[in-house]
Amino acid sequence: MNYPLRIFSQHDYRKTQKVYDRLVRTLLRTLERWEDFMGIRSLIEDLFKLAKESFSLRKLHRYSRVSVQKIVAVSVLLVGATVSAGVNKKTKIQKVAEW
């Protein structure tokens, strides 16, 4: 992978190059094990589906940033409360999201 050009405009670009190289190596090692993350990804997708379908994030008709922040904060709180209440298995989350 090539370095982003903005690295060279920094005073300590050698240090930034080393950090960048370390991040790239970590990314490539992680990508080799992508199968390990399939279950986690699926669970995260189900949580987003729960938030969208059950807690009204599908049609977000808000016009100001404050109103969007309020509805999203309430939806995230409801998702957290749902998971804390015991709906923390994949099948249960799917049932609640499709209810």
C-alpha positions as CSV (number, residue, x, y, z in Angstrom):
1,M,0.0,0.0,0.0
2,N,1.2,3.5,-0.8
3,Y,1.4,6.3,1.8
4,P,-1.1,9.1,1.7
5,L,0.5,12.2,0.4
6,R,-0.4,14.2,3.4
7,I,2.1,12.2,5.5
8,F,5.0,14.0,3.8
9,S,3.7,17.4,4.7
10,Q,4.2,16.6,8.4
11,H,7.3,17.5,10.4
12,D,7.8,14.0,11.7
13,Y,6.8,12.1,8.6
14,R,9.1,9.1,9.4
15,K,7.3,8.4,12.6
16,T,4.0,8.7,10.8
17,Q,5.2,6.3,8.1
18,K,6.0,3.7,10.8
19,V,2.6,4.1,12.4
20,Y,1.0,3.8,8.9
21,D,3.0,0.6,8.2
22,R,2.0,-0.9,11.5
23,L,-1.7,-0.2,10.8
24,V,-1.4,-1.7,7.3
25,R,0.2,-4.9,8.6
26,T,-2.5,-5.2,11.3
27,L,-5.2,-4.7,8.7
28,L,-3.7,-7.3,6.4
29,R,-3.4,-9.9,9.2
30,T,-7.0,-9.2,10.2
31,L,-8.2,-9.6,6.7
32,E,-6.7,-13.0,6.4
33,R,-9.0,-14.1,9.2
34,W,-12.2,-12.6,7.8
35,E,-14.2,-15.8,8.4
36,D,-13.8,-15.3,12.2
37,F,-15.8,-12.1,12.0
38,M,-18.8,-13.4,10.0
39,G,-20.8,-14.2,13.1
40,I,-20.1,-10.8,14.7
41,R,-20.9,-9.0,11.5
42,S,-24.2,-10.8,11.3
43,L,-25.1,-9.9,14.9
44,I,-24.3,-6.2,14.3
45,E,-26.5,-6.2,11.1
46,D,-29.3,-7.7,13.2
47,L,-28.9,-5.0,15.8
48,F,-29.1,-2.3,13.1
49,K,-32.2,-4.0,11.7
50,L,-33.7,-3.9,15.2
51,A,-33.0,-0.2,15.5
52,K,-34.4,0.6,12.0
53,E,-37.4,-1.6,12.0
54,S,-38.6,-1.7,15.6
55,F,-37.5,1.7,16.8
56,S,-38.5,3.9,13.9
57,L,-35.2,4.7,12.3
58,R,-36.3,3.5,8.9
59,K,-38.2,6.7,8.0
60,L,-36.3,9.4,9.8
61,H,-38.3,12.6,8.8
62,R,-36.5,15.1,10.8
63,Y,-35.2,18.5,9.6
64,S,-32.9,19.8,12.3
65,R,-29.8,18.2,13.7
66,V,-31.1,18.4,17.3
67,S,-34.3,16.5,16.5
68,V,-32.3,13.8,14.7
69,Q,-29.9,13.5,17.6
70,K,-32.8,13.1,20.0
71,I,-34.6,10.3,18.1
72,V,-31.3,8.5,17.4
73,A,-30.3,8.7,21.1
74,V,-33.7,7.3,22.2
75,S,-33.5,4.5,19.6
76,V,-29.9,3.5,20.7
77,L,-31.1,3.6,24.4
78,L,-34.0,1.3,23.5
79,V,-31.7,-1.1,21.6
80,G,-29.4,-1.2,24.7
81,A,-32.4,-1.7,27.0
82,T,-33.7,-4.5,24.8
83,V,-30.3,-6.3,24.8
84,S,-29.9,-5.7,28.5
85,A,-33.4,-7.2,29.1
86,G,-32.3,-10.5,27.8
87,V,-32.9,-10.2,24.1
88,N,-29.2,-10.9,23.3
89,K,-29.2,-14.0,21.2
90,K,-29.3,-13.8,17.4
91,T,-32.6,-15.5,17.0
92,K,-34.3,-13.4,19.6
93,I,-33.0,-10.2,18.1
94,Q,-34.3,-11.3,14.7
95,K,-37.7,-12.1,16.1
96,V,-38.0,-8.7,17.8
97,A,-36.8,-6.9,14.7
98,E,-39.4,-8.6,12.5
99,W,-42.2,-8.3,15.0
